[in-house]
């Protein structure tokens, strides 16, 4: 199992609902989430995220944490414990 984020999907859904493009800069300015965190999430390469950032993103995206992060099947390795 590993954790995958749905950040790009949720942003796309918000863009569709609002009929506009949303930049990472805008998300940063509204939420205060650091740009490197947003970039990592967009590229699905984030290794960790602060609880306050999760909270801010969930409020901005109008979602719950389990909408943003999901556990997916992996190759059987315990990815969360791998280093």
N, C-alpha and C positions, 0 to 999 in steps of 0.2 A: 504494500500500500504506500502511496505517497500523496502529498497534498498538492493540489493544483488550484490555481486561482482562476476566477471567471471575470476578472477585472475588465478585459477587453470586451467581453460579451455584454456586461452590464453597462459599460460606457456606450456601446453601439445601440443598446436598447433605449438608453436615455436620449441619445442623439435622435433616434427615430421618433420617440415620443414628443421631443421638443422641436423637431424639424430644423436642427442646426448641428454644426460641428463643435465638438468640445475639445479643447486643447489640454494637455497636461499642465501647462502654465496656469490656465483658468482653475483647474482642480486644485493646484497648489495654493493659489491665492485665496480661494474660498475656504479650503479645509485646513491649510497650514501643514499638510503632509509634505515632507521633503521631496524634492524633485527626484533624487536618486531612488527613493522608495517607489514613487510612481513609475519611473522608468523600469525598475526591476519587476514590478507587477505587470506592466504592459508586455514586457519580454518574457514573462513567466520564469524569471530567474531570481526573484527575491528569495533570500535565505531566511530572513526574519522580518517581522513587522511589529511595531509597538502597538500595545492595546489602544492607546489614544488615537493612533493613526487608523486602526481598524474601525474604531467608533466613528471617527470623522468621515471616513469613506462610506460607511454604511448609512450614515445620516444623509450625506450628499447623494448617494445612489438610491436612497429610499429602499434599503434592503436589510436583511439580517446577515449575520456573519456566515451562516451556512449557505447563503446565496452567493457569497463572495469566494469562500474557500470550500473545496470539496475533496474528499478522499477518493482516490482512484486506484484500481488494481495496477500492480507493477509486476515485475518479473519474479516476484516471490521474495525478494530481498527486503529487509526492513529498512526502507530508505530514510526514515526519520532518524535512525541510529547510525547510519553509515557516515563515515568521515573521510 
